[in-house]
């Protein structure tokens, strides 16, 4: 039986730095002698085992495996000093310098989103790196009788433990700090550091050091039906926000389109046409007025106000019940009290208020408030400047049709000169 005189490890094809690097590799033969030369490269460590015991460890450099640097040879094999004495031992090479190139991914985990108030399926992905700091412990606890040990072997071996620990830590931190799916990306660095610190001791038990751990993404699991539904709802919400329409409006459009399609194909017939006409009538009477238009027409940001004019839509507080409602309403939806807006700031005031409760503007300085649209009437107005309805207590037949001034049976208007046609 021939004895090996030269032992070294040169990883093929850059395996020590590739996608699936070798953490450890066993020299294929065990017939050694006290003349055998052991070559250990930089970032490597050689570990010798024989008869189930650690024979010795060697760092980078060239070493002769004799009884001087392996004293146990005399005790285990009775080898004398000098001469070429054979012995049996396994030589393991351990790669102690590895890049951050081990990918990890959890399976689906359910999280209660604080913004949407629903359970959301998530998956997390990332990358980490491990260095061997205790070669003896690493080989004994993990490698065993295999001929080599790669990053893939490592991830497969610890998949269950990694998956469970990663999910529990992530969910605890995200729910404890009320981190929702819309803001997850802003917290990846903090979550990565927290997860790394919580897992460091786990790897140390196997002779490894966690020198980097990163979460690259936490996203909704699109492989789950619930996840696809949530992504679809988020896309619709974004489209509605950009387009300036509500969910109810989008549903009315969908129903109208279906009714028109059915009518056009002959499937809905007259009923489909009537449904479409009715829906579009509702839209033109209410919902469509929120669609963006040009000029002085109302838009989502420029609705018609009960007090007249086109101003930015906002919420106001009812002067009667103090509850909030939109200022494009004529009456409080909570108590039915008429909306009496301040002409300056839009705040709701009591009908008999002399000054605005919000900005102090003098109220009811003119004729009064229009009973139709609640617009403040300027002093001497016979007609509402917003809707044209005659002011309360005014005989419309005795007023100028052009400027609204009282005629008192005069043949011509004293204000604008228009001939009295009454």
C-alpha positions in Angstrom: 0.0 0.0 0.0 1.5 3.3 -1.1 1.8 6.2 1.3 1.0 9.8 0.4 3.9 12.2 0.5 2.1 15.4 -0.5 -1.2 16.7 0.8 -3.0 20.0 -0.2 -6.3 21.4 -1.3 -6.8 23.6 -4.4 -10.6 24.2 -4.9 -11.6 23.6 -8.6 -13.3 26.3 -10.6 -13.2 28.9 -7.8 -15.5 26.8 -5.5 -14.2 28.6 -2.4 -15.7 31.9 -3.6 -18.5 30.8 -6.0 -22.3 30.5 -5.6 -22.0 27.3 -3.6 -18.6 27.5 -1.9 -17.0 24.6 0.0 -16.7 25.2 3.7 -14.7 22.0 4.3 -13.1 19.3 2.1 -11.6 15.9 3.1 -8.4 14.7 1.4 -9.5 11.4 -0.3 -6.7 9.3 1.1 -5.6 8.5 4.6 -2.3 6.6 4.2 0.2 9.1 5.5 3.7 9.0 6.9 6.0 11.0 9.0 7.6 12.3 5.8 4.2 13.6 4.3 4.3 17.3 3.4 1.1 19.2 4.3 0.5 22.5 2.3 -2.1 24.8 3.8 -3.0 27.9 1.7 -4.0 31.3 3.1 -7.5 31.5 4.6 -7.4 27.7 5.1 -6.9 25.5 8.2 -6.0 21.8 8.1 -7.4 19.5 10.8 -6.2 15.8 11.3 -8.3 13.1 12.9 -7.3 9.6 13.7 -9.1 6.8 15.7 -11.9 9.3 16.5 -9.5 11.8 18.1 -8.2 15.1 17.1 -4.6 14.6 16.0 -3.6 18.2 15.3 -4.5 21.5 13.6 -2.3 23.5 11.1 -2.5 27.0 9.8 -1.2 28.4 6.5 2.2 27.2 5.4 4.2 24.0 4.7 4.3 21.4 7.4 5.9 17.9 7.8 3.7 15.4 9.6 6.2 14.0 12.0 6.2 13.1 15.7 7.6 16.5 16.6 4.5 18.5 15.5 2.1 15.5 16.1 3.1 14.2 19.6 0.1 11.9 19.6 1.7 9.7 17.0 3.9 8.2 19.6 1.0 7.5 22.0 -1.5 6.3 19.4 0.8 4.4 17.0 4.0 4.0 19.0 6.0 5.7 16.3 9.7 6.3 17.2 11.6 9.5 16.3 13.2 9.6 12.8 12.6 7.4 9.8 9.6 7.2 7.5 6.8 5.8 9.7 3.4 5.2 8.3 0.1 6.0 10.0 -3.6 6.4 9.1 -5.4 9.8 9.5 -8.1 11.9 7.9 -7.0 15.3 6.7 -9.7 18.0 6.5 -9.2 21.4 4.9 -11.5 24.2 6.2 -12.2 27.4 4.2 -12.1 30.2 6.7 -12.7 33.1 4.3 -16.1 33.2 2.6 -18.1 36.1 0.9 -21.6 37.2 1.8 -23.2 35.0 -0.8 -25.6 32.6 1.0 -29.2 33.4 0.0 -32.1 32.7 2.3 -35.8 33.0 2.1 -38.7 32.3 4.4 -41.9 30.5 3.5 -45.2 32.4 3.7 -45.9 34.1 7.1 -49.1 35.8 8.1 -48.9 39.3 9.6 -51.7 41.6 10.8 -51.2 44.9 9.0 -51.9 47.9 11.2 -53.1 50.1 8.4 -55.3 47.8 6.4 -56.5 45.9 9.6 -56.3 42.5 7.9 -54.0 39.5 7.8 -51.4 39.7 5.0 -49.2 36.9 3.8 -45.6 37.9 3.5 -42.3 36.4 2.4 -38.8 37.7 3.4 -35.6 37.3 1.3 -32.0 38.1 2.0 -28.3 37.2 2.1 -25.8 36.4 4.8 -22.2 35.2 5.3 -20.6 32.8 7.7 -16.9 32.3 8.7 -15.5 29.2 10.4 -13.9 30.4 13.7 -13.6 27.0 15.4 -12.7 24.4 12.8 -12.7 21.4 15.2 -16.2 22.2 16.5 -17.5 22.9 13.0 -16.2 19.5 11.7 -17.4 17.5 14.6 -20.9 19.0 14.9 -21.8 19.5 11.3 -19.6 17.7 8.8 -19.4 14.2 10.2 -18.5 11.5 7.6 -19.1 13.5 4.4 -16.4 14.1 1.9 -17.1 17.8 1.7 -19.5 20.4 3.1 -20.8 23.3 1.0 -23.0 26.4 1.5 -25.9 24.5 0.0 -25.4 21.7 2.6 -25.4 24.3 5.3 -28.6 26.0 4.2 -30.4 22.7 3.7 -29.2 21.5 7.1 -30.5 24.6 8.9 -33.5 25.5 6.7 -36.0 24.7 9.4 -34.2 26.4 12.2 -33.4 29.5 10.1 -37.0 29.7 8.8 -38.6 29.4 12.2 -36.3 31.8 14.0 -36.3 34.4 11.2 -40.1 34.5 10.9 -40.7 34.7 14.7 -38.2 37.6 15.1 -39.4 39.5 12.1 -43.1 39.2 13.0 -42.5 40.2 16.6 -40.6 43.3 15.6 -42.9 44.4 12.8 -46.1 44.0 14.9 -44.5 45.4 18.0 -43.5 48.6 16.1 -46.7 48.7 14.0 -44.8 48.4 10.7 -47.2 47.9 7.8 -46.6 46.6 4.3 -46.5 50.2 2.9 -43.5 51.2 5.0 -41.6 47.9 5.3 -38.8 49.0 2.9 -37.9 51.9 5.2 -37.1 49.5 8.1 -35.0 46.8 6.3 -31.7 48.0 7.8 -33.0 48.1 11.4 -34.7 44.7 11.0 -31.5 43.2 9.5 -29.3 44.4 12.4 -31.8 43.2 15.0 -32.1 39.8 13.3 -28.3 39.4 13.0 -27.7 40.1 16.7 -30.4 37.7 17.7 -28.9 34.9 15.6 -25.2 35.3 16.4 -25.2 33.0 19.4 -27.0 30.3 17.4 -24.2 30.0 14.8 -21.4 30.3 17.5 -22.6 27.0 18.9 -21.4 25.3 15.6 -18.0 27.1 15.4 -19.3 29.7 13.0 -19.4 33.5 13.1 -22.2 35.4 11.4 -20.2 38.2 9.7 -23.1 39.8 7.8 -26.9 39.4 7.6 -29.1 41.4 5.3 -32.8 41.5 4.4 -33.2 42.5 0.8 -36.9 42.4 0.6 -40.1 41.8 2.6 -43.1 41.6 0.2 -46.6 40.3 -0.1 -46.6 36.6 -1.1 -48.1 36.6 -4.6 -48.2 32.8 -4.6 -51.1 32.9 -2.1 -54.6 33.9 -3.3 -54.9 36.3 -0.3 -51.7 37.9 -1.3 -52.8 38.4 -4.9 -56.1 39.9 -3.8 -54.3 42.3 -1.5 -51.9 43.4 -4.3 -54.9 43.9 -6.6 -56.7 46.0 -4.0 -53.5 48.1 -3.5 -53.2 48.7 -7.3 -56.9 49.7 -7.5 -56.4 52.1 -4.5 -53.4 53.7 -6.2 -55.3 54.1 -9.5 -58.3 55.7 -7.7 -56.0 58.1 -5.9 -54.3 59.1 -9.1 -57.5 59.3 -11.1 -59.5 61.1 -8.5 -62.4 58.8 -8.2 -63.8 56.6 -5.4 -64.3 52.9 -5.1 -68.1 53.4 -5.3 -67.7 55.3 -8.6 -65.4 52.6 -10.1 -68.0 50.0 -9.2 -70.8 52.0 -10.9 -68.7 52.3 -14.0 -68.1 48.6 -14.1 -71.8 47.9 -13.7 -72.6 50.4 -16.4 -70.1 48.8 -18.8 -71.4 45.4 -18.1 -75.0 46.5 -18.8 -74.0 48.3 -22.0 -72.0 45.3 -23.2 -74.9 43.0 -22.4 -77.3 45.3 -24.3 -74.9 45.5 -27.3 -74.6 41.8 -27.5 -78.3 41.3 -27.3 -78.0 39.5 -24.0 -79.4 42.3 -21.9 -81.8 43.7 -24.5 -84.0 46.6 -23.4 -83.3 45.9 -19.7 -79.6 46.3 -20.2 -80.0 49.6 -22.0 -82.4 50.9 -19.3 -79.9 49.8 -16.6 -77.0 51.5 -18.3 -79.1 54.7 -18.9 -80.1 54.8 -15.3 -76.6 54.3 -14.0 -75.2 57.0 -16.3 -78.0 59.3 -15.2 -77.0 58.8 -11.6 -73.4 59.5 -12.5 -74.2 62.7 -14.4 -76.4 63.8 -11.5 -73.9 63.2 -8.7 -70.8 61.1 -9.1 -69.6 62.6 -12.4 -69.4 66.0 -10.9 -66.3 64.9 -9.0 -64.5 64.1 -12.3 -61.7 66.6 -13.2 -62.9 69.3 -15.7 -61.5 72.6 -16.9 -62.3 76.2 -16.2 -64.9 77.1 -13.5 -66.4 73.6 -13.5 -66.3 71.6 -10.3 -63.4 69.2 -9.8 -62.4 66.9 -6.8 -60.3 69.8 -5.5 -62.8 72.5 -6.6 -66.4 71.4 -5.6 -69.5 73.6 -5.6 -69.9 75.1 -2.1 -73.3 75.7 -0.5 -72.3 79.3 0.0 -71.4 79.8 -3.7 -68.2 79.8 -5.7 -65.6 77.1 -6.2 -63.2 76.5 -3.4 -61.1 73.7 -2.2 -63.0 70.8 -0.6 -62.4 70.3 3.1 -64.1 69.1 6.3 -65.9 71.5 8.6 -67.6 71.0 12.0 -71.3 71.3 12.5 -72.3 74.3 14.6 -75.2 72.3 16.0 -73.7 68.8 16.8 -70.0 69.6 16.4 -69.5 66.5 14.2 -67.3 66.7 11.0 -68.7 66.7 7.5 -67.6 67.7 4.0 -68.2 71.4 3.0 -69.8 70.4 -0.3 -72.9 69.3 1.7 -75.9 71.6 2.3 -76.9 69.9 5.5 -75.1 68.2 8.3 -75.4 64.4 7.7 -75.4 63.8 11.4 -78.1 66.1 12.7 -79.7 67.7 9.6 -78.8 71.3 10.6 -78.4 73.6 7.5 -74.8 74.4 6.6 -74.4 78.2 7.0 -70.8 78.9 5.8 -68.7 81.9 6.6 -68.1 83.6 3.3 -64.4 84.0 4.2 -63.2 80.8 5.8 -66.2 78.4 5.2 -66.7 77.5 8.9 -70.3 76.5 9.8 -72.1 79.1 11.9 -75.6 79.3 13.6 -78.2 81.1 11.4 -78.4 84.0 13.8 -74.6 84.4 14.4 -73.3 87.9 14.0 -69.7 87.0 13.5 -67.9 83.8 12.3 -66.9 81.5 15.2 -63.7 80.7 13.4 -62.3 83.8 11.8 -64.5 86.6 13.3 -65.8 87.8 9.9 -69.1 89.8 10.3 -72.1 87.8 9.2 -75.6 88.7 8.1 -74.3 92.2 7.3 -76.5 92.2 4.2 -80.0 91.3 3.5 -79.6 87.8 4.9 -79.0 84.2 3.8 -80.5 82.7 0.6 -83.0 80.1 1.6 -82.2 78.0 -1.4 -78.4 77.7 -1.5 -77.4 79.4 1.9 -75.3 82.0 0.2 -74.8 85.3 2.1 -76.8 88.1 0.4 -75.1 91.4 -0.1 -76.8 94.5 1.4 -79.7 95.5 -0.8 -79.8 92.4 -2.9 -83.1 91.4 -4.3 -81.9 88.1 -5.8 -79.3 85.6 -4.7 -76.1 86.2 -6.7 -75.4 82.4 -6.7 -78.8 80.8 -7.7 -80.9 83.8 -8.6 -83.8 83.1 -6.2 -85.5 86.2 -4.9 -84.5 87.3 -1.4 -87.0 86.6 1.4 -89.7 89.3 1.6 -89.0 90.7 -1.8 -91.7 90.9 -4.5 -89.9 89.7 -7.6 -92.3 91.5 -9.9 -91.4 94.9 -8.5 -87.7 94.5 -9.1 -85.4 95.2 -12.1 -84.8 92.0 -14.1 -81.3 93.1 -14.8 -79.9 94.3 -11.5 -82.6 93.5 -9.0 -83.1 97.0 -7.7 -86.6 98.0 -6.5 -88.6 99.8 -9.2 -91.5 101.2 -7.1 -93.6 101.3 -10.3 -91.0 103.5 -12.0 -91.0 103.3 -15.8 -87.2 102.8 -15.8 -84.8 101.2 -13.3 -83.1 103.9 -11.1 -79.9 101.8 -11.0 -79.2 100.5 -14.5 -81.8 102.3 -16.7 -83.5 99.2 -17.9 -87.1 99.9 -19.0 -89.7 98.5 -16.6 -91.7 95.9 -18.6 -94.1 95.1 -15.8 
